[in-house]
Amino acid sequence: MLEVKNLTKRYGSVAALDSVSLSLARGEFFGLLGPNGAGKTTLMSLVTGIRAADSGEILLGNVPFMPDDIAQRAQLGFVPQSIALYDELSGEENLRLFGGLYGLRGALLRERIAEGLAAAQLEERRHDKVESYSGGMRRRINIVAAILHRPQLLLCDEPTVGVDPQSRNAIFDFLEKLNDEGMTIVYSTHYMEEATRLCSRIGIIDHGKLLALGTLDELLTDLPFSEQIRIARNDSTTPHLAAFERFGKLNTTDDAYVLTPAPELRLSEFFSEAERLGIASRFFNVTRPTLENVFLHLTGKTLRDS
Amino acid sequence: MRTILILLGNEIRRFRSDKTALSLTFLVPFVLIYIFGNVFGVGRPGGPAPTGIPLAVVNQSDSPFGTAVTAALQKEAAFKVITTHKDPAGQEVPLTEARLREMIGGGSIRFGLIFPPDAGGDQLAGLKLKFLNNPRNEIETQTVVGLLQKTIYSSAPQALVVGVQKAAANFIGAESFESFSRSLADAIAGSFGGDPQQVYESIKSGQLNFGGSPTGAASTGVDSFLQSLIKIESEQVGGGKVKSPMATRSVGGWAIMFLLFSLSSSATSLFDEKKAGLFQRLLSAPVRRTHILWSKYLFGMLLGFVQLTALFVAGRLLFGIDILSNFGNLLLICFAASTACVAFGMLLAAIAPSSSAASGLGTLLILIMSAIGGAWFPTSFMPEFVQQLSRLSLVYWAIDGFLKVLWANCTTLELLPTLAVLFGIAAVVNTFSVWRFKRGNIFD
């Protein structure tokens, strides 16, 4: 569906995107995970033709993508990070405008608008100005405006920024439904929970470079550990930090110590030592690694730190 | 083209949905035209003139001169004559010089006229009076002085003639002047008939209506006397049939200034759309940058054309400007002026780095262009080099076009050079703007 080869974009001396390559299959839900400023939006703007790459190639359906070819752009849908709607117009008027720009008209346009408003649960507010909508409603119609023409590839640039959990879930359901219907989706985010829930494959990007690419399991498998031990931070555990550090790398968080066991360690050895030290087992919790661990492993920093 | 039309329709829909912008676009110019029109006396039959300026008068003289001038000033609409004030007991008493000076010094009144005891000029040549003022506004002061001169010269002429006679008597001696006056009276009576003594009395009193009806007004006699000395014949050879000439001369300048403000703010909306991320969305759709620019340009032209037309309709309703007798050409020049004005607005958006910068720069340029282009006052008031510079301003050419249509009733052929200049300005400015847009970051 989409193939990106050695894509590079520089702003002055800063490489916003540095020789990025990736390939998406039709119907895939692809996540682009990275902190703010990692290059996600730049990659989106190159794929949508808003900006031109300095070098590299984009293939859309095995055909070289030409930013000036507006017929090719009609195959895409783009949900920008900002709420790119005309506030002074109603939700329906906005949809009529963007649907019209993609060539929809007449009964088909009306039908698609009705479907979109229903999917976004905004039928009753269709004639209200967008400026009167809540943040979640604006985000939902921001997505609907990009899918009226049923694009083959939908690019969503952090579409849930500033949205409450309830609206976020509604957006997730909406996007999953579109993906189930066969739409290929590229979803950029700096929330690993979103990428974990939605995406069948994830690319991790930072400083313009694609650091890793694969399914969640593949990314986690690449980690040098398969579990972590979370140790409660209290008067019972804190005096024994030196003992814990013998079993692996110990990181301190606000409320716990996180032990990443050494590769050769067997967990039974650790718990035997804990029992010998007289520390209650309720202070320990074995966890599976997450994308956060992957990002930390790849970049040496957490997504939040970035 | 369909994309441009969709975007143009969107611009119109947004404009219509913004009730504030809609009312400001049409209502504010309408109100301002009404105010300016009245400031410049467009609506008044006598043309531009102030009314009701407070003028305090203290008459310390017994001479008829002071009484006559005071009475004339009271009839003059430009002045509200004050001759009394309330004393501490609340009684209306005649103004004194001391009180008048106090009032003017304190700023409660700006202009005062004092007829001193020797106002009639018994010993000295001519007439005497004192004009006191607190000139907070130089133009107003000059206007008042001019109006005072006009009123005095036209309403108390016999006093002026008496003053001249006294000056002559002082110069050649009272007896010689008496002898001269009597000889003159005898000669007039001998030549034109009448009683020599009556003619002598008329000359002495300054009522120079010799040869006319003895009951005729003094001013009429002097007028005819002066007019017989200096005869100025005035003939208006152009615009004679123009209704509401003052408004017709002025409305084009005001209209084009309002239009420039309106269209420059419309063009700076590009920055707001960029900030909202709308260009990213539009440019990811099958829309080119040129589509966006053209839709903006066409909307500006449409808005400008409708606004200019509305302004002239307002001029017709408020001041009776004749817009119908050459309506086709008026629409043509409105269209050309709108084209040039919207190009100016696009230029602002193309060269300014931000909305606020565009707004500030726009205000500066519009005020300069309006000033040198003749929107506020005739270009002939300005230095020669500024007059040459004004020809580079679209305001100058728009006003020229409006005057050609409304004042001179020109044909389309006669209007062509002005149209060509306005369209030329639009083409050049647009070409430059597009060049700038390509290099700028408005669409990034």
Boltz contact constraints between the chains, C-beta under 6 A:
constraints:
  - contact:
      token1: [A, 48]
      token2: [B, 284]
      max_distance: 6.0
  - contact:
      token1: [A, 50]
      token2: [B, 280]
      max_distance: 6.0
  - contact:
      token1: [A, 50]
      token2: [B, 283]
      max_distance: 6.0
  - contact:
      token1: [A, 50]
      token2: [B, 284]
      max_distance: 6.0
  - contact:
      token1: [A, 70]
      token2: [B, 286]
      max_distance: 6.0
  - contact:
      token1: [A, 73]
      token2: [B, 286]
      max_distance: 6.0
  - contact:
      token1: [A, 74]
      token2: [B, 286]
      max_distance: 6.0
  - contact:
      token1: [A, 78]
      token2: [B, 284]
      max_distance: 6.0
  - contact:
      token1: [A, 80]
      token2: [B, 277]
      max_distance: 6.0
  - contact:
      token1: [A, 80]
      token2: [B, 280]
      max_distance: 6.0
  - contact:
      token1: [A, 80]
      token2: [B, 281]
      max_distance: 6.0
  - contact:
      token1: [A, 82]
      token2: [B, 277]
      max_distance: 6.0
  - contact:
      token1: [A, 84]
      token2: [B, 277]
      max_distance: 6.0
  - contact:
      token1: [A, 84]
      token2: [B, 278]
      max_distance: 6.0
  - contact:
      token1: [A, 84]
      token2: [B, 281]
      max_distance: 6.0
  - contact:
      token1: [A, 86]
      token2: [B, 14]
      max_distance: 6.0
  - contact:
      token1: [A, 88]
      token2: [B, 14]
      max_distance: 6.0
  - contact:
      token1: [A, 88]
      token2: [B, 17]
      max_distance: 6.0
  - contact:
      token1: [A, 88]
      token2: [B, 18]
      max_distance: 6.0
  - contact:
      token1: [A, 97]
      token2: [B, 10]
      max_distance: 6.0
  - contact:
      token1: [A, 100]
      token2: [B, 6]
      max_distance: 6.0
  - contact:
      token1: [A, 101]
      token2: [B, 6]
      max_distance: 6.0
  - contact:
      token1: [A, 101]
      token2: [B, 285]
      max_distance: 6.0
  - contact:
      token1: [A, 101]
      token2: [B, 287]
      max_distance: 6.0
